[in-house]
Amino acid sequence: MKYIEILEKCRKSSFRLFTSAEFREMLGLTPASAKFILIRYTARGVLVRLKRDLYALKNQLPSTWAIANRLYKPSFISMESGLSYYGMIPESLYAVTSVAIKPTRHFELNDVAYEYHTIKRDAFRSYRAAQISGETVLVAEREKALADYLYFVFLKKRTVNKRLRLKQVNEAVLESHVSAYKNTKFLKWYKHDFTIPNQ
C-alpha cells in the first residue's frame, strides 16, 4: 500500500492517533500486512511511533493534549494545564499535566514533557470531552482542575501560583471535588488553611 493511500484513509477516518489494531481496521488489512506497513513506514519517517503500539502520521501530528490523552490511559488533562485552559493561570507551561489512576509517570516526546499524577479512583471524575482545534480532548472541569492542583499543593508537591485567578470559581463545586478525595486531612486543609483571595 502506498503512502498516498494511507494518508487518504487516515484523513477519512476519525483516527489521528492509532494502535496497530486501529490501523488494521482503518485500512482493511490482515495483522501481518498491518505490522509490515507500520514497520516499513515508521522506518521511512512517514509514520511516527509515539510509544509501544501507538502511531501517528508524522506530518499530521495531533495536538499535545490529544497525544496526552492516548499516551497514558485512562487519564485526562488537569492541574496546571487545566487551569491554563480556563484562563486561571497566565503562564505558558513547559509540560502537559494530566491526572490518572495508574502510577505517576513522566514522558518526554518531541521536546514536550507529559506529566501524569496519580489520584484516587473516587476522585477520577468530572472531566468532559472538549473540542479544541477540531480534536476531541478529555479535560477536567474548571473546579476539578483546581481541586486536583490543590491536592498536590496539600501534599507539598506543588506551591500555589501567586497569580492564580479564581474569580469564576464556584466554591461549593470546588469543595465537592475536594471532598471526593475522601481525605479528611486534605478537606480540613482546604477549609481552614487555603483561602480563595478576593479578586
Summary of the structure (lengths in Angstrom):
residues: 199
radius of gyration: 19.7
end to end distance: 59.3
largest distance: 63.5
contacts: 588
relative contact order: 0.11
helix: 42%
strand: 22%
